[in-house]
Amino acid sequence: MSKTVKLLLAIGLALGAVASALAAAPNKPNIIFILADDYGTGEVSAYGADNYKTPHIDALAQGGTRYTRSYTLPLCGPSRAMILSGRYPFRTGATSQDASGDVFSPTEQLTPKVLKSAGYVTSMIGKWGQLPLTAGDFGFDDYLQFKGSGVYWNTQVKGKDYLVNGKTIALHDKEYMPDLMHKHLVNFITQNKDKPFFVHYSMSHVHSEILPTPDSAPDNKNLYADNVAYMDKLVGQLVAELERLKLREKTLLVFMGDNGTAGGPSRFAKIGGRAIFGSKGSMQEGGALVPLIANWPGVVPAGKVTGELIDSSDLLPTFAELAGAKLPAGVTMDGRSFAAQLQGGQGKPRDWAFVQLARNWYVREAGFKLTQDGELFDMADAPFAETLVPKDSQDPAAVAARKRLQLALQQLNPAGGIVDQGGESGRHENKKPKVRASGLPDAN
C-alpha cells in the first residue's frame, strides 16, 4: 500500500471519528446552568484555592473545560439580568441592584422564552429576588423562588416562605431550603426526562447570612467552609441523579459564579497564598472574574483549561445555538456564542469583555483593561494585582491596547444608553449596609 493511500485512509478514519462524535451528541441537549451566589475563583479548588476543597465541582472541570477569564458583573442583580438577556446593562436598564428590580422589563426576551421556541421545557429554581415579579412572568414554565438572597432556614426573616408556580408555601422547621431546591430540581428533570429541558439553578450558597448546614458540627467555627462544602455536595448529588436517570450523556452542565466573592470571605479566597484583588461590588478584578466550568461527556473536551475571554452575555446565544433556537429579532444582542469552542472547535473568540456597574464600566482584554475615565491598567499579574499605566506611557503594548480598547468603548457608547439614576456603588441605596457574613474563621 502506497504512502498516499495510507495517508488518505488515516484522514478518512479521523474524519469518521469526528463525524461519529458529532452524531453521538444530542441534537437538543438538556442544559442545566448552575449559578453559585457570591462565589469567586479563589474558593474553587480546581482553580487552586488554598482554603476550600470542592471535589465534585473539580470533577466537572476534570471531565470538561475550565475557563480562567470568565467575566460577569460585580453585583447579583445586574449580573443575572445580563446572563439571562445576553444584553449589557446600558441597554436593559439593569445597571444596579435597584434598577434590576425597578427598570428591567418582562418584555426582555430571556433564555426560557428563546429556548421554548425550540421545544424546551424550562425551570428556574432558587434565587430570583433581585429581579422583578416572578420567574414565570419572564417565561419559565416552572419555578421555585425565594425572597432576597441567602435563604437557608425559616429562622431567617426572609426564609418564612417561598413561591412555587404562583403558590406561597411555608418553609417548615428543620427544612433546609437548598435541599428543597435540589428535590424540586430532581422532580423536574425526572418528569421531563423525555423532553429537552433547561434549568436555571440559582443556588442559595454561599450568600450571607452564613448559617450552619445540616452537615455542620455543633462546635464548627468555620461555617463558611461548611457552606462551600455543602454546595459542592449538592453539585455531586445532581450529577448522580443525571446518571441514575441515564441523562448524563445528554446534558450540558455549566457551573458559574454570579459575581466575585463577598468582602468578608474574600480575605480567605486565596490562590497560592495570594488574595484575589477586589471583591463583590468592586470594579477591580475580583468583582467580576468568576469560575466558569462546562461539562458534557463526549462533546465538551475533557481536562481543558482555556484563557479565552468569556463575557456572561455570551451564555444566552451559546445555549440558543446548541438548542437550535433563534435569537430575539429587533434587539441588539451583545453576547457571542462560544458553542463551537465549547465542542472543541475554533469558533470566533471575543477580543474583550465588558463590565458595568451603575455609571462605571470598563472593557477588559487579555492583557489590559480601560475604564470609562480613560484609566488603563496592565493586567499581567491579574487576578492578584492590576497596575495603572501612566497616560503618557510610550510603551508600545500599552499604547496599542489603549487604542484598541478606546475604539471598543466608542463603538459600545454606554453613556448613550440607559443611564443609572442611583449611587456610585450600584447597591440598594435606600437600605442600610449589611453586616458582613458570619461564620468566618478569624483572620490570619
C-alpha positions in Angstrom: 0.0 0.0 0.0 1.4 3.4 -1.0 2.1 6.2 1.4 -0.5 8.3 -0.3 -3.2 5.6 0.1 -2.2 5.1 3.8 -2.4 8.9 4.4 -5.9 9.1 2.7 -7.1 6.2 4.9 -5.8 7.9 8.0 -7.5 11.1 7.1 -10.7 9.2 6.4 -10.6 7.4 9.7 -10.0 10.7 11.5 -12.9 12.4 9.7 -15.1 9.4 10.5 -14.2 9.7 14.2 -15.2 13.4 14.2 -18.4 12.6 12.4 -19.2 9.8 14.9 -18.6 12.2 17.9 -20.9 14.8 16.3 -23.5 12.2 15.6 -23.4 11.0 19.2 -24.1 14.5 20.5 -27.9 15.0 21.1 -29.5 17.5 18.6 -31.1 19.3 21.6 -29.0 18.7 24.7 -30.5 19.2 28.1 -28.9 22.3 29.7 -28.5 22.8 33.4 -27.0 26.2 34.4 -25.8 26.2 38.0 -25.3 29.7 39.3 -23.5 29.9 42.7 -24.1 33.1 44.7 -21.1 35.4 45.7 -18.7 32.7 44.6 -15.3 33.6 43.1 -12.4 31.6 41.7 -10.5 31.8 44.9 -13.0 29.4 46.5 -12.8 26.6 44.0 -10.0 24.0 44.4 -9.9 23.4 40.7 -8.7 27.0 40.3 -6.1 26.4 43.0 -8.0 27.7 46.1 -5.9 27.3 49.3 -8.7 27.2 51.8 -11.5 25.2 50.2 -12.0 21.7 48.8 -14.6 21.2 46.1 -14.2 17.7 44.8 -17.5 17.5 42.9 -17.0 20.8 41.1 -13.5 19.8 40.4 -14.7 16.6 38.8 -16.8 18.7 36.4 -13.6 20.6 35.5 -11.6 17.4 35.1 -14.2 16.0 32.8 -14.9 19.2 31.0 -13.5 22.7 30.2 -12.5 25.3 32.8 -12.3 29.0 31.8 -9.8 31.3 33.5 -11.0 34.6 32.0 -14.8 34.5 32.6 -16.4 37.8 33.5 -19.8 38.9 34.6 -21.0 42.0 36.6 -19.9 42.7 40.2 -23.4 42.5 41.8 -26.1 39.9 41.5 -29.0 41.8 40.1 -27.2 43.3 37.1 -25.2 40.1 36.6 -28.3 37.9 36.5 -30.1 40.3 34.1 -27.1 40.2 31.7 -26.8 36.4 31.9 -30.5 35.8 31.1 -30.8 38.5 28.5 -27.5 38.4 26.7 -27.5 42.2 26.7 -25.4 44.8 28.5 -26.9 46.9 31.4 -27.0 50.2 29.5 -29.4 48.5 27.0 -31.7 46.8 29.5 -31.5 49.4 32.4 -30.3 46.7 34.8 -27.3 48.8 35.8 -27.6 48.4 39.6 -29.4 46.4 42.3 -32.3 48.8 42.5 -32.5 49.2 38.7 -32.5 45.5 38.2 -35.8 45.2 40.1 -37.4 48.5 39.0 -36.3 49.0 35.4 -35.6 45.6 34.0 -38.6 44.7 31.9 -40.5 41.4 31.3 -40.5 42.4 27.7 -36.9 41.4 27.5 -36.6 38.1 25.7 -34.8 35.9 28.2 -33.3 32.4 27.9 -36.5 30.5 28.7 -38.5 32.2 26.0 -35.7 31.8 23.5 -35.3 28.1 24.2 -39.1 27.4 24.4 -39.3 28.3 20.7 -37.0 25.3 20.1 -39.2 22.9 22.1 -37.6 23.2 25.5 -39.4 23.0 28.8 -37.8 25.3 31.4 -37.5 25.7 35.1 -35.9 28.4 37.4 -35.0 27.1 40.9 -33.7 29.3 43.7 -32.9 33.0 43.9 -34.9 35.4 41.8 -35.2 38.2 44.4 -33.1 40.8 42.7 -35.2 40.7 39.5 -38.9 41.9 39.3 -42.1 39.8 39.5 -41.7 36.1 39.3 -39.7 33.8 37.1 -42.9 32.7 35.4 -43.5 36.3 34.3 -40.3 36.1 32.3 -41.2 32.8 30.6 -40.2 29.9 32.8 -42.7 27.0 32.7 -41.9 26.0 36.3 -40.2 27.8 39.2 -39.4 27.7 42.8 -38.2 31.0 44.1 -37.5 32.6 47.5 -37.2 36.1 48.7 -34.0 38.0 48.6 -30.7 36.2 48.9 -29.1 33.6 51.1 -32.2 31.8 52.3 -31.4 28.5 54.2 -33.8 28.1 57.3 -37.1 29.5 58.4 -35.3 31.2 61.4 -34.4 33.9 58.9 -36.9 36.7 58.4 -36.9 36.2 54.6 -37.0 32.5 55.0 -40.5 32.1 56.3 -42.0 31.0 52.9 -41.2 30.6 49.2 -43.1 30.6 46.0 -43.7 27.6 43.7 -45.5 28.3 40.5 -47.6 31.1 42.0 -48.4 29.3 45.3 -46.9 30.5 48.6 -45.6 27.7 50.7 -44.3 27.8 54.3 -40.7 26.8 55.0 -41.2 24.4 57.9 -38.9 23.9 60.9 -35.8 21.9 60.1 -36.4 22.2 56.4 -33.3 23.3 54.6 -34.0 25.5 51.5 -31.1 24.2 49.4 -32.3 20.6 50.0 -35.9 21.6 48.9 -34.4 23.2 45.8 -32.5 20.1 45.0 -35.6 18.0 45.4 -37.6 20.3 43.1 -34.8 20.1 40.6 -34.8 16.3 40.6 -38.5 16.1 40.3 -38.5 18.5 37.4 -35.8 16.6 35.4 -37.5 13.3 36.2 -40.8 14.4 35.0 -39.3 15.9 31.8 -36.6 13.4 31.1 -38.0 12.6 27.7 -38.0 16.2 26.5 -35.2 18.7 26.1 -35.1 20.8 29.2 -33.3 23.9 30.5 -32.8 24.6 34.2 -31.6 27.9 35.7 -30.4 26.5 39.1 -29.8 29.6 41.2 -28.3 28.3 44.4 -28.5 29.8 47.9 -24.9 29.2 48.6 -22.7 30.9 49.5 -24.5 34.3 50.1 -24.7 35.5 53.6 -26.3 35.1 56.2 -23.9 32.2 56.7 -25.6 29.6 58.9 -24.9 26.0 59.9 -25.7 23.4 57.2 -27.3 20.0 58.0 -23.7 18.6 58.0 -22.2 21.2 60.3 -20.8 20.0 63.6 -22.1 21.9 66.7 -18.7 23.4 67.5 -17.6 24.2 64.0 -16.1 27.7 63.8 -15.8 27.9 60.1 -19.3 27.7 58.9 -18.4 29.4 55.6 -16.3 26.4 54.6 -19.2 24.2 55.6 -21.4 26.1 53.2 -18.9 25.8 50.3 -18.7 22.0 51.1 -22.5 21.6 51.1 -22.9 23.4 47.8 -20.2 21.2 46.3 -22.1 18.1 47.7 -25.3 19.3 46.0 -23.5 19.5 42.7 -22.3 15.9 43.2 -25.9 14.8 44.0 -27.2 16.4 40.8 -24.6 14.6 38.7 -25.5 11.3 40.4 -29.2 11.9 39.6 -28.5 12.6 36.0 -26.5 9.3 35.8 -29.4 7.4 37.6 -31.8 8.8 35.0 -29.4 8.0 32.2 -29.4 11.6 31.2 -25.7 12.4 31.8 -24.5 12.0 28.2 -27.4 14.1 27.0 -26.9 17.0 29.4 -24.6 20.1 29.3 -23.8 21.2 32.8 -22.4 24.8 33.2 -21.2 25.9 36.6 -20.7 29.7 37.2 -20.5 32.3 40.0 -22.9 35.3 39.8 -20.1 37.7 40.9 -16.9 37.7 42.8 -16.5 36.6 46.5 -18.1 38.9 49.1 -15.9 41.3 51.0 -15.5 39.4 54.3 -14.9 35.9 52.8 -12.6 37.4 50.2 -9.9 37.6 52.8 -9.7 33.8 52.7 -10.2 33.4 48.9 -6.5 32.8 48.2 -4.6 31.0 45.5 -1.0 30.2 46.2 -1.1 32.4 49.3 -2.3 35.4 47.3 -5.7 37.0 47.7 -7.7 37.9 44.6 -7.6 41.7 44.0 -11.0 43.2 44.7 -14.3 41.5 45.7 -18.0 41.6 45.1 -19.3 45.1 44.3 -15.9 46.4 43.2 -14.7 47.3 39.7 -11.5 45.5 40.4 -10.7 42.1 39.0 -12.2 40.2 41.9 -15.6 41.9 41.4 -16.3 40.4 38.0 -13.9 37.4 37.5 -15.9 34.2 38.2 -15.5 30.5 37.9 -16.9 29.0 34.7 -16.9 25.3 34.0 -18.7 23.4 31.2 -19.1 19.6 31.2 -20.9 17.5 28.6 -19.4 14.0 28.3 -18.2 13.1 24.9 -18.8 16.6 23.5 -17.0 19.2 25.6 -13.2 18.4 25.7 -12.2 16.9 29.0 -9.4 18.4 31.1 -9.2 21.5 29.0 -8.2 24.8 30.6 -8.6 27.9 28.5 -7.8 31.6 28.8 -10.4 32.5 26.2 -12.3 35.6 27.2 -16.0 34.9 28.1 -18.5 37.6 28.9 -21.6 36.4 30.7 -23.8 37.9 27.9 -22.4 35.0 25.8 -24.4 32.4 27.7 -27.8 33.0 26.0 -26.5 32.9 22.4 -24.4 29.8 23.2 -27.4 27.9 24.7 -29.6 29.1 21.8 -27.1 27.8 19.2 -26.8 24.4 20.9 -30.6 24.2 21.2 -31.2 25.2 17.6 -33.2 28.3 18.7 -33.4 31.7 17.1 -32.2 34.7 19.0 -34.7 37.6 19.5 -35.2 39.8 16.5 -35.1 43.6 16.5 -32.9 43.9 19.6 -29.1 44.3 20.0 -27.6 41.1 21.4 -24.2 41.8 23.0 -23.4 38.1 23.6 -21.4 36.0 21.3 -21.9 32.2 21.1 -19.0 30.1 22.1 -20.8 26.9 21.2 -18.1 25.9 18.6 -15.2 26.3 21.1 -17.3 24.5 23.7 -17.3 21.5 21.4 -13.6 21.7 20.7 -13.8 23.8 17.6 -12.0 27.1 16.8 -15.1 29.4 16.8 -14.7 33.1 17.0 -13.5 34.1 20.4 -14.2 37.6 21.6 -11.4 40.2 21.9 -12.7 41.9 25.1 -15.3 41.6 27.8 -17.5 44.5 29.1 -18.2 45.1 32.8 -20.6 47.8 34.1 -21.9 48.8 37.5 -24.0 51.9 37.9 -22.2 54.7 36.0 -18.9 52.9 35.9 -17.6 50.5 33.3 -14.5 49.0 31.6 -13.5 46.8 28.7 -11.1 44.0 29.5 -8.9 42.2 27.1 -6.3 39.5 28.0 -3.5 41.9 29.0 -5.2 45.3 29.7 -8.4 47.0 30.8 -9.6 50.5 30.1 -12.2 52.3 32.3 -14.8 55.0 31.4 -12.4 57.6 32.8 -9.7 56.6 30.4 -7.6 54.8 33.1 -5.6 51.9 31.5 -4.5 49.0 33.7 -1.8 46.4 33.0 -3.4 43.1 33.9 -0.2 40.9 33.6 -0.4 40.0 37.3 -4.2 39.5 37.4 -6.2 38.3 39.3 -3.8 39.3 42.2 -2.9 42.9 41.1 -3.6 45.4 38.4 -1.1 48.2 37.6 -2.2 51.7 36.5 -0.4 52.7 33.3 0.6 56.4 33.1 -1.3 58.3 30.5 1.9 59.5 28.9 3.4 56.0 28.7 5.1 55.3 25.4 5.2 51.5 26.0 4.2 50.1 22.6 2.0 47.4 24.1 0.2 49.8 26.3 -0.3 52.4 23.6 -1.7 49.8 21.2 -4.0 48.4 23.9 -5.4 51.9 24.8 -6.2 52.5 21.1 -8.0 49.1 20.8 -10.0 49.5 23.9 -10.9 53.1 23.3 -12.3 52.1 20.0 -14.3 49.3 21.6 -15.8 51.8 24.1 -16.6 54.3 21.4 -18.5 51.6 19.4 -20.4 50.5 22.5 -21.2 54.0 23.7 -22.5 53.0 27.2 -23.1 56.7 28.1 -25.6 56.9 25.3 -27.8 54.1 26.7 -30.0 53.9 29.8 -28.2 55.9 32.5 -28.3 54.7 36.1 -30.0 57.0 38.5 -28.7 55.6 41.7 -25.4 56.0 43.7 -22.0 55.0 42.5 -21.9 51.8 44.5 -24.6 50.1 42.4 -26.1 48.7 45.6 -29.5 49.3 47.2 -29.1 52.9 48.1 -32.2 53.1 50.3 -31.1 50.3 52.6 -28.5 50.2 55.4 -25.3 48.4 54.6 -25.5 44.7 55.5 -23.4 43.2 58.3 -20.6 41.1 56.8 -21.0 37.3 56.7 -20.9 35.4 59.9 -19.4 32.1 60.4 -15.9 33.0 59.1 -12.7 31.9 60.7 -10.5 34.6 62.4 -8.2 36.4 60.0 -4.7 35.1 59.9 
